[in-house]
Amino acid sequence: MKARMSTDLGNISVDTEAIAQLAGTEAMECFGVVGMATYSVKDGIVRILKIESLSHGINVDVVNNRISLDFHVIVAYGVSIKAVADNLMSNVKYRVEEFTGLEVDKINIFVEGVRVID
């Protein structure tokens, strides 16, 4: 589903893939986030995604022009998961609302793994 807005000059439609790309890029800027993850139900394996496919670790849902985001992330070992999640939610909410002009209703974060970084 796409986010849709009407203005005096016409209609605007924003694809959920564009929202996911923006959200993924912003999430990677957050301290403590090592990467986005995808989970293979078939194999039971969590894989870290490359920078080109960040949006695969994010699910975007738009209902009544309100955005809900689900993030599947891998966090750095030794950081507070709550602090990382709070930072990610705050930064992503601000950027997505600024970018789309729509309200972010909910952000869910699923920590799929922890990785030691050098």
N, C-alpha and C positions, 0 to 999 in steps of 0.2 A: 504494500500500500504506500502511496506517496502522500507527503504533506502538501496541502493545497491552501492557498490564500488568494483572496480577491482584493484588488486595489482599484483606484479610480482609473488607472491606465490599462488594466487587464488582469489576467490570472497568473499566479505563480505556482509552479509545481516543483517540489524538491524530492528527489528520489532517496529512498532509505539507504541506498549504497553510498551516496554522497555524505549523508549524515554519519554513517558508520566509519567512513574514511576519516572524516574530521575528528570524530570521537576517538578513534584508534590512535591517530597522530597525537592528539592531546594527552591521551592516557600514557603514551610512551615517554612523554615529557615529565611525568610525575616521578618524584623520587621514590625508589623502592620497587617500581614496576620493572621487571626484567623483560617481559614480553607478553604477548597475547598468546592464548592457547586454544587448541582445538582438541576435542575428545573423540576418539574413535570408539563407538559403542561395540563395533564388531571385534576390535582387537583389545579393547580395554586399556588403550594407551593414550596418554596425553602428550601432544607434540607442541613445541614452541613454534610459532609462525614467523616467517620471514617478514621483513618490513613491507614488502609489496602486498602481502595478503593479510594485513592487520584486521580488515573488516570481517574476516571469517571467524574471528574470536568474539565478535560483537553481534548481538541480535537487536535490531531496531524495530519497534512496533509503534505505529501512529494510529491513535484512535481519537476521533473528534479533535484533530489538530493538537493533540497532546502527545508528547514523545515519551516512550519508555525504552530504556536501554539495559541490556544484559551484557556484562563484561565477563569473559573467562580469561583470567590473568595468571601469570606466574610472578611471584614476588621474590625479592632478595632475602636471603637468609639473614636473620638477626634484626630485621626491622619490625616495627609494630604493624601488624596487619591492619589494625583499626586506624592507625594514623595514615597509612598508605591509602586505605579505602576512603577515609574522610577527605583527604587531599584530592584523590582522583574524582570523587563525586563533585566536590566543589568546583574544581577546574573545568571538568567536562560540562557540567551544568551551565556554567557561565559562558563558555565558548559556543556550545550548541545553541543556546538561547540567543546569543548575539548573532550567530551565523544565520539561523533560520527565522528568527522573529517569533518562534513558537515556544510554548512553555514545556520544559522538561518535567514530566509528572513523577517519574520514578527511575532510579538507577540501582540495579542489582549487580553485586559483584560476587563472582564465584572464583575463589582461589583454587586453581587446579594443580598448583605445585609450588615448591620453594626451591630456589637455586642459589648456590654459593657463587658469589661473584668476586673477582680479584680486585 
